[in-house]
């Protein structure tokens, strides 16, 4: 008796989960198709970027790297804060 009730509940829940999964797949597919029709694909033009190679730019980059490293070391040296305080 209990087995039959459990079996019917299992079949019902399994069917419901299956229908929800199928509905999700169908709605997701329809939504993706409509979204792509509305928005299409964008063409992004390639752009060249000038990278400075003079000594002043290299020195500035090294200084920025040193500053970041010093800040990281400083933050690592601070004591850890207690949680929830």
C-alpha positions, 0 to 999 in steps of 0.5 A, a space after each residue: 500500500 505504502 509502496 504504491 502511494 510512494 510510486 505514484 508520487 514519484 511518477 508524478 514528481 518525475 513527470 512534473 520535473 520532466 515537463 518543467 525541463 522541457 518547457 525551459 528548453 523550449 522557451 530558452 530556444 525560442 527566446 534565443 532565436 527572437 533575441 538574435 533576430 532583434 539584435 543580430 550580430 555586431 561587427 566590431 572594427 579592429 583598431 590599432 593601438 599605439 604602444 609607447 616604447 620610449 624610455 620615459 613610458 617604460 620607466 613610468 610602467 616600472 614605477 607603477 609596478 613597484 608601487 603596486 608591489 609595495 601596496 600588496 606587501 603592505 596589505 599582506 603585513 596587516 593583521 587579519 580582521 576577526 569575522 563578524 566584529 
